[in-house]
Amino acid sequence: MELLTERYSEKISGTLSCYDRIVITGTLPVLSNAGQLSAYMFQNDIRIFDYAKFAEPYRDRLKENAQSLAAGAGIEIEYIRSSGVRKEAVIESILKKRGTHPGLVHIISVMEGCTTYKPWHDKVSHKTFLKYDQGKCLTYYFYFIDELLGLCYVRVPTWLPFKLQIFFNGHAWPSNELAKKNIAHRMMDNAFIAIDDWGKAQKASDNLSVEKLHKKLDAFAKTYCPVHQEFKQEYHWSIMQCEYSTDIVFKKQEDLKPLYEQLIAKAIHSVKPENIITFFGKKMHGKYEGEIGNNYHVRIEGSRIKHTMGKASIKMYDKFGHILRIETTVNDATFFKHYREVIHRDGSSEQKEASMKKNIYSLKPLREIVSASNNRYLEFISAIDDDTIGHKKLEKATEPKKVDDRNYKGLNFFSKADKNIVRTLARGEFNIYGFRCKDLAKHLGQYSSDQLSRLLKRLRVHGIIKKTGKSYKYYLTSFGKEIITCSQKVINMVMIPQLSIVA
């Protein structure tokens, strides 16, 4: 099957598949487990009910660290009280003035919910220990531009167990690699709109070094949450969320716009639950109880369609009017399975299909899986017929025409009368043997002979039918056949269900 990228190769600048948004969480093994932290406190002669006194000095040191970093960068910590303020908008406005050179951009502090512990005494077992609890604490967002990962943020809660959250965009990696090799490229937001060598850009994207990423994450933790070193613990890094995009970059907006409108309209009606399951490389079975469905949004930036299955989704949208983007989002890496080494409790191991681990070293095998998801979706939309030319001809048939100072109105494919005409012309015997005026009269009995004569003249003026010799027979023209085929699809199309309009 010819892919969409091959069919429109002359109109496409290039194609790039790359990790997009990636969110990593960092946890400290001892501090992130209530039982282990309780044991740590016992070993260090700290009373369980002195938990708050034990945690407060670390909170104060994190505040001092944030103030020190702010002073060193010549910026002020901004406290945001309202939840309605978008942090991204604040950073975007600062970057416009500051520029995109490496370094600390801004520090935002907020009061946010966090996982914590509370002391507990069990009256039955007479044991004292820590229990999981939910609370709020002062939380810092450190925004900075890294030479390797671009714009990042590190979210640091100031209360135990200091669970970190780190964000970066995967497009920064190939951008950095291209710059090292002096390959010219141009980015807009989180997308490439021009690259001198798309093949080398794809290789750079595929060669994302998790080892280098690991070192970066450890360095971020030491800089923005230095108190963890006092526990002699290293952070364990896990994938919280990641997006993998395939960008098909068109040379001109006018080349993408009609194609995208067609793909969106047909994807809404064509994609069924069984298709969504196959996009993710899974099989349909009766025991699955998760959610599967489609969601269509019209936004200020444009429209997008999203297909969801449990903790994963795949969406298609146009970016900047130049890029057709297909993007798979994973909110839980264990959603996917692959062949890997599985170590059993007795110490034995075997190679078998198992759920993917959440640690950052799963980014390599995960890339292959989500890339395959995007490719399967690309194959699906490539199989959708290209009716762009047919739609233009359909519009032409709806326009009125003037011949010999007489006006002939165009066809209205949504009026009952014209729909009957189209369906009559589409009859198989008419396509093969042609038809006469009396043949139409059998199927359009509501028309008088004079009305049928005027109808035939109207269809001839619009180039839908033609007359052959003196036989008084009419035949559909090639233009007419395209009009009939395309109009039947329009007539049969149902309205888009439950549109969600997002301002």
DRENKE-818572 format. One record per residue (C-alpha): residue number from 1; residue in one letter; y, z, x. Coordinates in nm, 3 decimals, padded with zeros to 5 digits, m for minus. Example, Ala and Ser with C-alpha at 12.3 -4.5 7.8 and 13.67 -1.06 7.14 Angstrom:
REM DRENKE-818572
(1,'a',(m00.450,00.780,01.230)) (2,'s',(m00.106,00.714,01.367)) 
//
This chain:
REM DRENKE-818572
(1,'m',(00.000,00.000,00.000)) (2,'e',(00.349,m00.090,00.120)) (3,'l',(00.558,00.223,00.168)) (4,'l',(00.913,00.246,00.047)) (5,'t',(01.027,00.270,00.410)) (6,'e',(00.860,m00.065,00.484)) (7,'r',(00.984,m00.236,00.169)) (8,'y',(01.346,m00.148,00.243)) (9,'s',(01.323,m00.153,00.623)) (10,'e',(01.624,m00.387,00.655)) (11,'k',(01.840,m00.143,00.460)) (12,'i',(01.720,00.171,00.644)) (13,'s',(01.871,00.301,00.968)) (14,'g',(01.578,00.530,01.047)) (15,'t',(01.343,00.803,00.928)) (16,'l',(01.304,01.156,01.064)) (17,'s',(01.072,01.442,00.965)) (18,'c',(01.182,01.784,01.082)) (19,'y',(01.182,02.153,01.002)) (20,'d',(01.495,02.239,00.806)) (21,'r',(01.570,02.594,00.690)) (22,'i',(01.352,02.858,00.859)) (23,'v',(01.369,03.232,00.785)) (24,'i',(01.176,03.469,01.013)) (25,'t',(01.114,03.841,00.958)) (26,'g',(01.061,04.093,01.237)) (27,'t',(00.866,04.417,01.191)) (28,'l',(00.785,04.700,01.430)) (29,'p',(00.415,04.801,01.393)) (30,'v',(00.468,05.178,01.408)) (31,'l',(00.792,05.199,01.211)) (32,'s',(00.679,04.957,00.938)) (33,'n',(00.378,05.163,00.836)) (34,'a',(00.428,05.494,00.654)) (35,'g',(00.105,05.644,00.790)) (36,'q',(00.174,05.545,01.150)) (37,'l',(00.535,05.666,01.135)) (38,'s',(00.414,05.998,00.992)) (39,'a',(00.170,06.028,01.284)) (40,'y',(00.450,05.939,01.529)) (41,'m',(00.668,06.218,01.392)) (42,'f',(00.380,06.473,01.416)) (43,'q',(00.309,06.369,01.774)) (44,'n',(00.674,06.419,01.868)) (45,'d',(00.703,06.756,01.689)) (46,'i',(00.942,06.621,01.421)) (47,'r',(00.908,06.775,01.076)) (48,'i',(00.842,06.522,00.799)) (49,'f',(01.119,06.674,00.585)) (50,'d',(01.359,06.621,00.875)) (51,'y',(01.311,06.246,00.835)) (52,'a',(01.677,06.185,00.743)) (53,'k',(01.803,06.381,01.048)) (54,'f',(01.556,06.185,01.261)) (55,'a',(01.686,05.847,01.132)) (56,'e',(02.064,05.916,01.130)) (57,'p',(02.128,05.889,01.508)) (58,'y',(01.972,05.542,01.515)) (59,'r',(02.196,05.434,01.229)) (60,'d',(02.503,05.556,01.418)) (61,'r',(02.398,05.371,01.734)) (62,'l',(02.358,05.045,01.542)) (63,'k',(02.710,05.089,01.403)) (64,'e',(02.844,05.148,01.753)) (65,'n',(02.655,04.842,01.879)) (66,'a',(02.805,04.622,01.606)) (67,'q',(03.156,04.747,01.684)) (68,'s',(03.102,04.687,02.056)) (69,'l',(02.983,04.328,01.997)) (70,'a',(03.278,04.261,01.766)) (71,'a',(03.527,04.394,02.023)) (72,'g',(03.367,04.188,02.299)) (73,'a',(03.399,03.868,02.092)) (74,'g',(03.751,03.950,01.973)) (75,'i',(03.659,03.956,01.606)) (76,'e',(03.664,04.215,01.328)) (77,'i',(03.370,04.323,01.116)) (78,'e',(03.428,04.209,00.758)) (79,'y',(03.295,04.435,00.485)) (80,'i',(03.206,04.246,00.166)) (81,'r',(03.196,04.465,m00.140)) (82,'s',(03.137,04.202,m00.411)) (83,'s',(02.796,04.039,m00.449)) (84,'g',(02.971,03.729,m00.584)) (85,'v',(03.111,03.637,m00.241)) (86,'r',(02.898,03.374,m00.065)) (87,'k',(02.850,03.458,00.302)) (88,'e',(02.790,03.090,00.380)) (89,'a',(03.133,03.000,00.241)) (90,'v',(03.299,03.268,00.456)) (91,'i',(03.126,03.138,00.771)) (92,'e',(03.202,02.775,00.685)) (93,'s',(03.576,02.846,00.661)) (94,'i',(03.568,03.030,00.997)) (95,'l',(03.380,02.746,01.169)) (96,'k',(03.642,02.493,01.057)) (97,'k',(03.904,02.684,01.255)) (98,'r',(03.682,02.811,01.539)) (99,'g',(03.468,02.509,01.618)) (100,'t',(03.098,02.496,01.696)) (101,'h',(03.087,02.617,02.058)) (102,'p',(02.815,02.878,02.136)) (103,'g',(02.886,03.246,02.083)) (104,'l',(02.933,03.512,01.817)) (105,'v',(03.106,03.365,01.511)) (106,'h',(03.144,03.657,01.272)) (107,'i',(02.995,03.990,01.163)) (108,'i',(02.963,04.074,00.794)) (109,'s',(02.863,04.419,00.668)) (110,'v',(02.733,04.488,00.317)) (111,'m',(02.547,04.759,00.128)) (112,'e',(02.209,04.611,00.045)) (113,'g',(01.869,04.726,m00.070)) (114,'c',(01.610,04.810,00.193)) (115,'t',(01.257,04.939,00.224)) (116,'t',(01.252,05.297,00.352)) (117,'y',(01.051,05.621,00.329)) (118,'k',(01.082,05.960,00.170)) (119,'p',(00.915,06.289,00.268)) (120,'w',(00.634,06.398,00.038)) (121,'h',(00.413,06.705,00.005)) (122,'d',(00.087,06.657,m00.184)) (123,'k',(00.011,06.973,m00.379)) (124,'v',(m00.355,06.879,m00.413)) (125,'s',(m00.439,06.795,m00.052)) (126,'h',(m00.160,07.020,00.086)) (127,'k',(m00.064,06.742,00.326)) (128,'t',(00.290,06.639,00.413)) (129,'f',(00.363,06.276,00.493)) (130,'l',(00.605,05.986,00.436)) (131,'k',(00.585,05.764,00.130)) (132,'y',(00.732,05.417,00.081)) (133,'d',(01.062,05.413,m00.106)) (134,'q',(01.345,05.175,m00.197)) (135,'g',(01.704,05.254,m00.111)) (136,'k',(02.033,05.106,00.006)) (137,'c',(02.185,05.107,00.349)) (138,'l',(02.465,04.949,00.546)) (139,'t',(02.342,04.608,00.662)) (140,'y',(02.496,04.381,00.923)) (141,'y',(02.483,04.002,00.929)) (142,'f',(02.550,03.869,01.279)) (143,'y',(02.641,03.500,01.267)) (144,'f',(02.640,03.314,01.597)) (145,'i',(02.581,02.971,01.747)) (146,'d',(02.290,02.952,01.990)) (147,'e',(02.257,02.672,02.249)) (148,'l',(01.900,02.602,02.137)) (149,'l',(01.889,02.689,01.765)) (150,'g',(02.244,02.616,01.652)) (151,'l',(02.401,02.831,01.380)) (152,'c',(02.187,03.143,01.319)) (153,'y',(02.219,03.482,01.161)) (154,'v',(02.039,03.809,01.227)) (155,'r',(02.025,04.055,00.939)) (156,'v',(02.005,04.414,01.067)) (157,'p',(01.960,04.708,00.826)) (158,'t',(02.086,05.030,00.984)) (159,'w',(01.807,05.249,00.843)) (160,'l',(01.446,05.283,00.943)) (161,'p',(01.220,05.082,00.965)) (162,'f',(01.477,04.825,01.092)) (163,'k',(01.310,04.517,00.941)) (164,'l',(01.499,04.216,01.079)) (165,'q',(01.559,03.881,00.916)) (166,'i',(01.659,03.580,01.126)) (167,'f',(01.772,03.241,00.999)) (168,'f',(01.817,02.910,01.180)) (169,'n',(01.792,02.540,01.098)) (170,'g',(01.518,02.332,01.256)) (171,'h',(01.742,02.026,01.292)) (172,'a',(01.926,02.200,01.577)) (173,'w',(01.618,02.172,01.801)) (174,'p',(01.594,01.786,01.813)) (175,'s',(01.974,01.768,01.829)) (176,'n',(01.968,01.984,02.143)) (177,'e',(01.684,01.781,02.296)) (178,'l',(01.864,01.451,02.226)) (179,'a',(02.181,01.586,02.387)) (180,'k',(01.983,01.680,02.702)) (181,'k',(01.854,01.320,02.727)) (182,'n',(02.200,01.171,02.657)) (183,'i',(02.076,00.999,02.339)) (184,'a',(02.373,00.945,02.110)) (185,'h',(02.339,01.088,01.762)) (186,'r',(02.559,01.203,01.477)) (187,'m',(02.495,01.490,01.235)) (188,'m',(02.650,01.586,00.904)) (189,'d',(02.569,01.941,00.800)) (190,'n',(02.190,01.974,00.848)) (191,'a',(02.103,01.604,00.862)) (192,'f',(02.112,01.320,01.111)) (193,'i',(02.301,01.018,00.984)) (194,'a',(02.280,00.815,01.306)) (195,'i',(02.049,00.827,01.610)) (196,'d',(02.023,00.567,01.887)) (197,'d',(01.649,00.625,01.926)) (198,'w',(01.474,00.753,01.612)) (199,'g',(01.134,00.751,01.781)) (200,'k',(01.240,00.992,02.055)) (201,'a',(01.411,01.212,01.793)) (202,'q',(01.080,01.237,01.605)) (203,'k',(00.895,01.332,01.925)) (204,'a',(01.154,01.601,01.997)) (205,'s',(01.113,01.739,01.644)) (206,'d',(00.733,01.742,01.673)) (207,'n',(00.750,01.925,02.007)) (208,'l',(00.926,02.235,01.877)) (209,'s',(00.830,02.507,02.128)) (210,'v',(00.719,02.823,01.950)) (211,'e',(00.698,02.997,02.288)) (212,'k',(01.069,02.935,02.354)) (213,'l',(01.145,03.039,01.997)) (214,'h',(00.954,03.365,02.049)) (215,'k',(01.163,03.447,02.358)) (216,'k',(01.481,03.373,02.164)) (217,'l',(01.382,03.603,01.879)) (218,'d',(01.302,03.886,02.121)) (219,'a',(01.642,03.836,02.286)) (220,'f',(01.818,03.847,01.947)) (221,'a',(01.643,04.175,01.863)) (222,'k',(01.754,04.336,02.193)) (223,'t',(02.113,04.224,02.137)) (224,'y',(02.161,04.307,01.771)) (225,'c',(01.907,04.589,01.715)) (226,'p',(01.868,04.757,02.055)) (227,'v',(01.744,05.092,01.915)) (228,'h',(01.392,04.952,01.867)) (229,'q',(01.338,04.970,02.244)) (230,'e',(01.341,05.351,02.225)) (231,'f',(01.011,05.334,02.033)) (232,'k',(00.859,05.112,02.306)) (233,'q',(00.766,04.861,02.038)) (234,'e',(00.803,04.482,02.034)) (235,'y',(00.883,04.303,01.710)) (236,'h',(00.610,04.105,01.535)) (237,'w',(00.763,03.782,01.402)) (238,'s',(00.644,03.629,01.074)) (239,'i',(00.737,03.324,00.868)) (240,'m',(00.917,03.435,00.553)) (241,'q',(01.027,03.091,00.434)) (242,'c',(01.044,02.744,00.581)) (243,'e',(01.144,02.396,00.467)) (244,'y',(01.021,02.070,00.614)) (245,'s',(01.218,01.759,00.531)) (246,'t',(01.160,01.386,00.563)) (247,'d',(01.491,01.200,00.571)) (248,'i',(01.508,00.828,00.497)) (249,'v',(01.857,00.726,00.611)) (250,'f',(02.002,00.421,00.438)) (251,'k',(02.275,00.212,00.601)) (252,'k',(02.486,00.189,00.285)) (253,'q',(02.529,00.412,m00.019)) (254,'e',(02.510,00.112,m00.253)) (255,'d',(02.159,00.040,m00.121)) (256,'l',(02.027,00.389,m00.200)) (257,'k',(02.207,00.464,m00.528)) (258,'p',(02.025,00.222,m00.768)) (259,'l',(01.689,00.291,m00.602)) (260,'y',(01.733,00.670,m00.620)) (261,'e',(01.834,00.661,m00.987)) (262,'q',(01.519,00.462,m01.061)) (263,'l',(01.293,00.694,m00.858)) (264,'i',(01.435,01.008,m01.022)) (265,'a',(01.397,00.869,m01.374)) (266,'k',(01.037,00.764,m01.317)) (267,'a',(00.933,01.074,m01.120)) (268,'i',(01.040,01.291,m01.415)) (269,'h',(00.798,01.109,m01.644)) (270,'s',(00.524,01.020,m01.397)) (271,'v',(00.455,01.340,m01.201)) (272,'k',(00.187,01.547,m01.375)) (273,'p',(00.033,01.883,m01.268)) (274,'e',(m00.268,01.704,m01.117)) (275,'n',(m00.027,01.498,m00.901)) (276,'i',(00.156,01.809,m00.779)) (277,'i',(m00.173,01.965,m00.672)) (278,'t',(m00.266,01.656,m00.470)) (279,'f',(00.077,01.652,m00.299)) (280,'f',(m00.019,01.983,m00.137)) (281,'g',(m00.367,01.861,m00.043)) (282,'k',(m00.540,02.089,m00.291)) (283,'k',(m00.797,02.033,m00.565)) (284,'m',(m00.767,02.118,m00.933)) (285,'h',(m00.995,02.397,m01.049)) (286,'g',(m01.014,02.600,m01.369)) (287,'k',(m00.958,02.937,m01.198)) (288,'y',(m00.602,02.859,m01.086)) (289,'e',(m00.359,03.081,m01.280)) (290,'g',(m00.030,03.012,m01.100)) (291,'e',(00.265,02.813,m01.226)) (292,'i',(00.278,02.434,m01.190)) (293,'g',(00.571,02.233,m01.318)) (294,'n',(00.870,02.008,m01.270)) (295,'n',(01.236,02.104,m01.265)) (296,'y',(01.529,01.863,m01.281)) (297,'h',(01.884,01.967,m01.189)) (298,'v',(02.212,01.784,m01.208)) (299,'r',(02.461,01.934,m00.963)) (300,'i',(02.809,01.853,m00.837)) (301,'e',(02.653,01.703,m00.522)) (302,'g',(02.407,01.494,m00.725)) (303,'s',(02.068,01.536,m00.888)) (304,'r',(01.733,01.654,m00.759)) (305,'i',(01.382,01.689,m00.892)) (306,'k',(01.158,01.974,m00.784)) (307,'h',(00.781,02.012,m00.830)) (308,'t',(00.646,02.365,m00.796)) (309,'m',(00.299,02.509,m00.743)) (310,'g',(00.288,02.883,m00.683)) (311,'k',(00.459,02.976,m00.357)) (312,'a',(00.524,02.613,m00.253)) (313,'s',(00.741,02.334,m00.386)) (314,'i',(00.835,01.978,m00.304)) (315,'k',(01.164,01.821,m00.403)) (316,'m',(01.348,01.491,m00.375)) (317,'y',(01.724,01.443,m00.368)) (318,'d',(01.992,01.222,m00.220)) (319,'k',(02.204,01.377,00.054)) (320,'f',(02.558,01.249,00.107)) (321,'g',(02.458,00.937,m00.087)) (322,'h',(02.306,00.797,00.237)) (323,'i',(01.982,00.994,00.274)) (324,'l',(01.676,01.005,00.052)) (325,'r',(01.531,01.346,00.137)) (326,'i',(01.179,01.465,00.053)) (327,'e',(01.139,01.835,00.131)) (328,'t',(00.847,02.075,00.113)) (329,'t',(00.933,02.446,00.088)) (330,'v',(00.682,02.722,00.168)) (331,'n',(00.752,03.084,00.067)) (332,'d',(00.412,03.212,00.176)) (333,'a',(00.224,03.044,00.462)) (334,'t',(m00.107,03.178,00.330)) (335,'f',(m00.071,02.930,00.040)) (336,'f',(m00.224,02.671,00.274)) (337,'k',(m00.564,02.677,00.442)) (338,'h',(m00.679,02.518,00.767)) (339,'y',(m00.962,02.540,01.015)) (340,'r',(m00.901,02.819,01.264)) (341,'e',(m01.077,03.100,01.447)) (342,'v',(m01.157,03.390,01.217)) (343,'i',(m01.233,03.724,01.384)) (344,'h',(m01.454,03.960,01.181)) (345,'r',(m01.444,04.340,01.183)) (346,'d',(m01.758,04.361,01.393)) (347,'g',(m01.585,04.163,01.670)) (348,'s',(m01.765,03.834,01.606)) (349,'s',(m01.570,03.517,01.543)) (350,'e',(m01.624,03.173,01.395)) (351,'q',(m01.433,02.853,01.321)) (352,'k',(m01.388,02.813,00.946)) (353,'e',(m01.137,02.717,00.680)) (354,'a',(m00.914,03.016,00.612)) (355,'s',(m00.567,03.096,00.489)) (356,'m',(m00.294,03.030,00.739)) (357,'k',(m00.155,03.331,00.922)) (358,'k',(00.209,03.425,00.870)) (359,'n',(00.298,03.471,01.237)) (360,'i',(00.541,03.225,01.397)) (361,'y',(00.264,03.050,01.592)) (362,'s',(00.152,02.904,01.259)) (363,'l',(00.462,02.679,01.270)) (364,'k',(00.262,02.421,01.468)) (365,'p',(m00.036,02.376,01.229)) (366,'l',(00.194,02.428,00.931)) (367,'r',(00.409,02.133,01.043)) (368,'e',(00.110,01.900,01.015)) (369,'i',(00.029,02.023,00.663)) (370,'v',(00.380,02.005,00.518)) (371,'s',(00.440,01.670,00.687)) (372,'a',(00.129,01.540,00.512)) (373,'s',(00.267,01.676,00.180)) (374,'n',(00.589,01.480,00.228)) (375,'n',(00.392,01.166,00.318)) (376,'r',(00.174,01.195,00.006)) (377,'y',(00.487,01.226,m00.206)) (378,'l',(00.638,00.924,m00.029)) (379,'e',(00.323,00.725,m00.107)) (380,'f',(00.346,00.831,m00.471)) (381,'i',(00.707,00.721,m00.520)) (382,'s',(00.638,00.403,m00.320)) (383,'a',(00.382,00.309,m00.584)) (384,'i',(00.654,00.316,m00.850)) (385,'d',(00.754,m00.042,m00.930)) (386,'d',(01.096,m00.150,m00.809)) (387,'d',(01.278,m00.260,m01.125)) (388,'t',(01.625,m00.268,m00.969)) (389,'i',(01.655,m00.646,m01.002)) (390,'g',(01.501,m00.636,m01.349)) (391,'h',(01.756,m00.376,m01.459)) (392,'k',(02.042,m00.598,m01.342)) (393,'k',(01.899,m00.887,m01.542)) (394,'l',(01.856,m00.652,m01.838)) (395,'e',(02.225,m00.568,m01.823)) (396,'k',(02.302,m00.939,m01.808)) (397,'a',(02.104,m00.997,m02.131)) (398,'t',(02.304,m00.730,m02.314)) (399,'e',(02.639,m00.894,m02.240)) (400,'p',(02.793,m01.127,m02.503)) (401,'k',(02.833,m01.497,m02.421)) (402,'k',(03.066,m01.765,m02.545)) (403,'v',(02.950,m02.128,m02.585)) (404,'d',(03.153,m02.405,m02.755)) (405,'d',(03.410,m02.150,m02.876)) (406,'r',(03.137,m01.949,m03.045)) (407,'n',(03.038,m01.594,m02.946)) (408,'y',(02.674,m01.493,m02.913)) (409,'k',(02.618,m01.118,m02.889)) (410,'g',(02.381,m00.973,m02.632)) (411,'l',(02.056,m00.797,m02.710)) (412,'n',(02.065,m00.428,m02.799)) (413,'f',(01.729,m00.294,m02.690)) (414,'f',(01.777,00.030,m02.885)) (415,'s',(01.852,m00.130,m03.222)) (416,'k',(01.557,m00.159,m03.459)) (417,'a',(01.615,m00.532,m03.525)) (418,'d',(01.636,m00.633,m03.158)) (419,'k',(01.336,m00.415,m03.066)) (420,'n',(01.130,m00.610,m03.324)) (421,'i',(01.247,m00.937,m03.171)) (422,'v',(01.148,m00.825,m02.821)) (423,'r',(00.805,m00.706,m02.934)) (424,'t',(00.746,m01.032,m03.120)) (425,'l',(00.840,m01.243,m02.817)) (426,'a',(00.604,m01.031,m02.605)) (427,'r',(00.299,m01.140,m02.809)) (428,'g',(00.028,m01.283,m02.586)) (429,'e',(m00.024,m01.609,m02.776)) (430,'f',(00.347,m01.687,m02.756)) (431,'n',(00.340,m01.645,m02.377)) (432,'i',(00.047,m01.887,m02.344)) (433,'y',(00.103,m02.150,m02.614)) (434,'g',(00.470,m02.111,m02.695)) (435,'f',(00.600,m02.074,m03.050)) (436,'r',(00.786,m02.254,m03.326)) (437,'c',(01.041,m02.126,m03.572)) (438,'k',(00.770,m02.089,m03.840)) (439,'d',(00.562,m01.875,m03.598)) (440,'l',(00.850,m01.628,m03.566)) (441,'a',(00.891,m01.625,m03.944)) (442,'k',(00.542,m01.477,m03.982)) (443,'h',(00.642,m01.170,m03.781)) (444,'l',(01.012,m01.153,m03.868)) (445,'g',(00.989,m01.196,m04.243)) (446,'q',(01.323,m01.024,m04.303)) (447,'y',(01.505,m01.323,m04.149)) (448,'s',(01.595,m01.636,m04.351)) (449,'s',(01.542,m01.981,m04.196)) (450,'d',(01.914,m02.007,m04.114)) (451,'q',(01.909,m01.664,m03.948)) (452,'l',(01.604,m01.760,m03.741)) (453,'s',(01.778,m02.079,m03.626)) (454,'r',(02.080,m01.878,m03.514)) (455,'l',(01.849,m01.625,m03.343)) (456,'l',(01.675,m01.903,m03.147)) (457,'k',(02.012,m02.043,m03.043)) (458,'r',(02.122,m01.694,m02.933)) (459,'l',(01.806,m01.648,m02.721)) (460,'r',(01.853,m01.992,m02.563)) (461,'v',(02.217,m01.923,m02.478)) (462,'h',(02.112,m01.606,m02.295)) (463,'g',(01.843,m01.799,m02.105)) (464,'i',(01.554,m01.600,m02.251)) (465,'i',(01.375,m01.899,m02.408)) (466,'k',(01.379,m02.273,m02.352)) (467,'k',(01.285,m02.576,m02.562)) (468,'t',(01.042,m02.838,m02.432)) (469,'g',(01.082,m03.206,m02.525)) (470,'k',(01.058,m03.306,m02.892)) (471,'s',(00.772,m03.072,m02.979)) (472,'y',(01.009,m02.809,m03.126)) (473,'k',(00.816,m02.550,m02.928)) (474,'y',(00.987,m02.270,m02.739)) (475,'y',(00.867,m02.088,m02.430)) (476,'l',(00.985,m01.776,m02.249)) (477,'t',(01.170,m01.852,m01.927)) (478,'s',(01.091,m01.656,m01.608)) (479,'f',(01.416,m01.469,m01.676)) (480,'g',(01.298,m01.401,m02.030)) (481,'k',(00.962,m01.267,m01.912)) (482,'e',(01.136,m01.020,m01.680)) (483,'i',(01.367,m00.914,m01.961)) (484,'i',(01.073,m00.856,m02.198)) (485,'t',(00.878,m00.652,m01.939)) (486,'c',(01.173,m00.439,m01.831)) (487,'s',(01.304,m00.383,m02.186)) (488,'q',(00.965,m00.258,m02.307)) (489,'k',(00.974,00.010,m02.036)) (490,'v',(01.322,00.110,m02.149)) (491,'i',(01.219,00.117,m02.514)) (492,'n',(00.914,00.334,m02.438)) (493,'m',(01.104,00.575,m02.213)) (494,'v',(01.157,00.921,m02.360)) (495,'m',(01.457,01.143,m02.303)) (496,'i',(01.454,01.372,m01.995)) (497,'p',(01.333,01.714,m02.115)) (498,'q',(01.519,02.041,m02.061)) (499,'l',(01.782,01.938,m01.810)) (500,'s',(01.929,02.232,m01.620)) (501,'i',(02.294,02.166,m01.544)) (502,'v',(02.422,02.354,m01.238)) (503,'a',(02.794,02.350,m01.172)) 
//
